[in-house]
């Protein structure tokens, strides 16, 4: 009998499939990645032409690469793009030349402090070419002539991004964003793509209150493009979450929105604290992932960012050591679980009005106390009913109740359901 697999193992397998592809902010690697994601959830793919003005930016030329290498005098490839997409400076211009190592060194990038690792480097908006390699590889290269070839194209084309929508009971939206522009980096951000994909699948099995829009786009310019193309309807976005670095073994990290008190911020703080998972909550800074685009002052959306170890917070960040062994099924499953718990609170959090506000209504006569008989948490559930009645003034939400009463949100929500069923409160 084959061993049973859960979401963690399935997400890790998805990361493994996407890992070899050469992604960038444009190009066929992005399309191939979205094709794989599209096998799991339906996607609407958008192609935005080079030169399109998007807010203060312009969609750049499309970059594609077929091969690249550095070969020694015997023809042996000492650096080979076929072995890892990290070996080429992202957006490298085409080059075909022979040059001495002394000249070539100016185009080489290494990590002397980690001599066995290959760095990830790009030159999106400055014409350049280059290679990334292990310091120990460079140290073993003797002086002499080397053949250098980058078989790439920079030409007018498109920027590609995709959306997946889980319809809700309301047109108000929660956006979930992850970037699809990094090459062979498992944690940053293939794990985020995998978690987003499986979160979308989980939500599709429910009947959510909010409409959930998943955005798979290249970092920075992709999010800016999405905002530019959706500026007239962005007021539908009530909450949002950027997923990144979702698969390492570090504790969970939530970075708050620019507002700091957005509902998603409160929900994430509550869920992380009540779950007793190791975690940290960080204040917003205008540096990081695409939360800084969604939170820019003109939009000021309530969008936070969830990761495990945050960007640049681990030595393996943006190096070849961020590989398939660096991410685990268990960590991705835990990140997915937190997202599901948070969205369950977000989806259920609303205000009620007490329909019997003069004095305490007689709960026993309505069978509400009897319904608690035999429950181990009967006292807690009774208190939840009283707190919901007390704070159902049309202004306080169920999360307000949970926080003020120091009760689990699920217990408060169950109390609200019971009181609503007894026609003692209305939404």
N, C-alpha and C positions, 0 to 999 in steps of 0.2 A: 504494500500500500504506500502510495506517495505521501510524503509528509505534508500536513496541512499548512497552508500559508495564510497569514493575515494581512491587513493593510500595510503594516510595516515592511514585510517582505516584498509585497507587490510594489510599494513605492521604491524600495531599493532596486528592484529589478527594472523599474522605469528609469531611474537615474542611470543605471548601467547601460541601458539602451541609448540614452541621449549623450552619454559621456564622450564618446569619440568624436562627435560632430564639432566642426569648427564654426562656432557662432561669433557674430559681431553685431554691431548696431544695425547692419543691413545685410542682405545677401541670402544665398541659398541655404546656408547653415541654419538661419532662423526659420526659413520655410520648412526645412526637413524636421526641425525640432517640433514645430507646430503640427506637422503631419503626424508625428508620433503621439502628441497630446490628443490630437483629433481622433485617434483610435479609441480613446477612453471617454471623451466628452465631445459633443458637437461644438465646433468652433465657427464663428464668422470671422473670416480673415480679411483684413483691410490692407490695401496697397496704396501708399501715398507717394506721388511722384517726386523725384529729385527737384529741388528748387522751390517746392511749396513753402510759403511763409507760414510758420507755426509760432504764434506769439512773437518773441524777439529772436527766434531761431529760424533756420532754413534747413529743410530736409537735405542731407548731404548726398553725394554720389554713392552709388551702391558698390560695395567691395565684395569680390569673389576671388577665391584662390584655389588652384588646382594642385600645385606642387611647390616645394621650396627645399633648398638644401645648401649646405656647405660641404664641398668635397675636397679631399687632399690631392696631392700630385698623382697618387695611384688610382684616383677615381672613387675612393671609399668615402661614403657620406659620413662625416663626423657629426653633423647636425642634420636631422631629417624631419621635415614636417609630417611625413607619413607615420612617424613614430609617436608624435604628439602635436596637436594643434597649438600648444603653448610655445613651440619652438620659433614661431614667426611673430614679430612685432605686429600687433593688430593694425590693419589698414595699411600694411606695407605696400609701397609702390612697386611695380615690376622692376626687376633688375636682372641683368645677365652679364657677368663680368668675371675677370680673373684679377686678383689683387694680392699683394703681400699681407701677411698677418698684421703687420704694423698699421696698415691702412684699414684693414677689416675691423680691428679692435674698436674703432669709433662707432661701429654699428652693432656691437655685441653687448648684451645685458646679462648680468649674473648676480648671484647672491653670495658674496664672499663669506658671510657669517653662517650660511647653510650651503656648503659647497656641493652637496649632492642634489639640491633642489633646482628646478627651473622656474624662473619668475614669469609672471604674467604682466606684459606691458603693451600699451597701445599708443598710437599716434593718429587719433581720429581726424583732427582738424589742422594738422601740420604735415605737409608732404614729407615723408620720410620712409626709409626702409631699414629693417634690422632683424636680428635673430636673438632669441633668448635661449640660454643653455646653462648647464651646470658649471659652476666654477671649476670643478675637477676635470670636466671635459676641456675647458679652455686651457687649464694648466698643462694638459697632456698634448696640446697642439704645438708642434715645433714651428719655428720660423720657416717661412717659405711661401710659395704661391698657393692660393686656394681658389677653386671655382665657386662662384656665388651665383645662385639663381633663385629668384622669386617669380613664379609664374602666376601672376595675379592680374586682376583688372579693376580699375576705378573708372566707372562710367555712369552716365545718367541711367537711373533705374527707379527703384522704389525703396521706401522704408515699410517694413511689414510688421503688423501687430494683429492680435486676434482677441476676440471677446467670446465669452460664454455666459449666457444669462439663465438663471434659475428663477422662473416667474414666481411672484409672491401674491399675497392677498391685496397688497397695496402697490402703487407705482413708485413709492418712495424706495430708494436704493441703498444698499450696502455694497461698496466696491471692495474687491480683493485684488491686489496688484502684485505681480512678481515680474522680475526682469529676465529676458531671454537672450541677453547679448554676450554672456560669458562663455568662453570655450570650455575646455576640459577641466572644470572646477566643480567638484561634486557638491560641496556644501554651499558654495556661493556661485551659482544659485540654483543648481539642478534640484536640490532638496526642496527649495521653495516652490519650484514648478510642480514637483511631485505632490507635495502637501496640498497645494492649491487645487490640483486636479482631483485628488481624492476627497477634498472638502466639498467641491462642487458635486461630486457623485453622491456624497452623503446627504447634502441638502436637497438634491433632486428626489430623494426617497421620502421626503417630508412634505408638508404643506406649509412652507414658511410664511410668516407675516410679511416680511420685507422681500423685495425683489433683490436678488444677489447677482451682481455683475462682476465677472472675473476678467481681468485685463492681463494679457500676456504680451509684454512690450519690451523693446530695448530700453535700457536705463537712460534716464534724463531726457534725451530727445524724444524717446518713445512716449513717455508720460506727458511731456509738453505737447506732443502731437495730439495725443488723446484729448487733453484739456482744450486745445485749440479747436478741435473738431466737435467738441461737446459743450462748448462754453454756454450755449443758450439753454441747455437742459441740465447743467451741472447742479442747479438748485434742487434737483431730485435726490442728490446724494446726501443722505443724512448721517451716514457713518462709513468708516473705511479702515482697511488694514493692509499694510504692506508686509509681505512675507519674504524673508531672506535668511540665509544661514540657518536653515531649519533642521539640520540633520546631525550636528556634532554632539558630543557628550556633555557640553557645558550646560549650566543652568539657564533657564528661560530668561529672556530679557525683553521687557516691553518699553519702548520709547514713546512717550506721550505725544499727542498732537501739539501743534503750536498753541492752541487754546489752553491746553493743560487740564481743562475741566469738561471737555467734550464727553458725551455719554459713553463713547467707546473707551475713553480713558478710565472712567469710573468702573465700567464693566470689567475691563481687563484687570484693574487693581483688585476688584472684589473676587474675581474668579481665581486669580493667582494666589491671593492671600488665603481664601477659604479652602483651596485645594491642598495647602501646606506643601506645595512643590517648592524646591529651591528656586529662587527667582530674584530678579532685581527690576525696579522700575526707574527709568531714567527720564530726566527732563528733556524737552525738545531742544534740539540744536539745528541750525539751518545747514547741516552737513550730514551726509549719510546716503540713504537710498531715496526712492521717489516720494516718500512722505513729504520731503521738502518742496516738491512741486505742487502736490495737492494742498499743502498748508501755506503756500505762498500767499501774501496778504490780500491779493486781489480775489482769490478763491476762498481761502481760510476755511477749508473743509475740515471736518472732524475726522482726521485720518492719522492713526498711529502706526507703529511698526513693531512686529513681533519677530524675534530671532532667538537663537540660543546664544552662543557666544557672539557678541555683536561684531560688525565689520571692523577689520584691522585689530581685533582683540585677541587673535591667536596667531602664533608664528606661521602656521601653514597658509594663512590668508594670502590669496593671489599668488600661489606657488603650486608646483606640481605635487606637493605633499597634500594638497586638498584633493585627495583621490577617493576611490571607491571604498577604501578601508577607513577613511576618516569619518564617513557617515555611517550610521547604523540604523537598521530597521526599528529598533526600540526608540531611538531618539525621534525619528520622524513620526512614529506612531504617537508618541507623547505630544509632540507639537500639534499634530492633527487633533488629538483629543482635547487639548486646551482650546483650539479654535472652535471646535464643536460646542464645548461647554460655554464659551464666551458668547457665541452666536445664539445659543439657546436662551441665555439670559437677555441678550439684546432683543431677540425676537419676541420675548414674552413681557418685556418691561414696558408698562404703560400705566397711565393714571386711571383711577376709578372715582366715582362719586357715591357716597353713602346715601342710600335711599331711605334710611331710618336714622337720621342724625340726631334726633332729640332723645337723649338717654340711650342706654345700651339696649339693643334689641334682644328679645328672648331667644337665644340660640337653641336651647333645649326643646322648645315647642316646635321648632323647625327640624328637629332631628339631627342638628349639626354636631351636638356633643355626642349623641349616640353613635354617629359615624366614626368617632375616634376610639370607640371601645376596643380594647385589646391591642391598640397600637403602642409600641414601645416609646414612641415620641409623642404620646397623647398630650402631655402637658405643654410641650413645645408647639404642637399644632394648635392647641387652644389659644396660647399666647399670640400665635401668628394671626389667628382670626381677629382677636381683639385689636391688635396693632393695625391690621388692614382696615378695620372699621374706623379706627381712630384717625388714620391718616388719609382716608379716601375722601379728599376734599377737592379733587380735580386738579390739584397742584403737585401733590407728592406721587412719585412713581413707586412701583413695587421694589425697585432697588433702593429707593429712599427708606422704605419700610425695613428692608433687610438690614441695611446699614445702621439705622437708628435702633432697631430692636436687637441687633446682633444675632440675627437668625439666618439660617441657610436660605438662599434665594428660592430653591425648589420648595421648601416648606411654606414660604410666604406665597408663592405662586399657587400652590395647591390650596391654600386657605382662600385665596382670591377666587379660585375656580368654584370652591364650595359655596362661598357667599354669593357669587354671581348666579349660581344655580338655584339658590334659595331666594333670588330677587331682592337681595339686601344691598347690592351695589350694582352700578352699571358703568360701562366703559365710556 
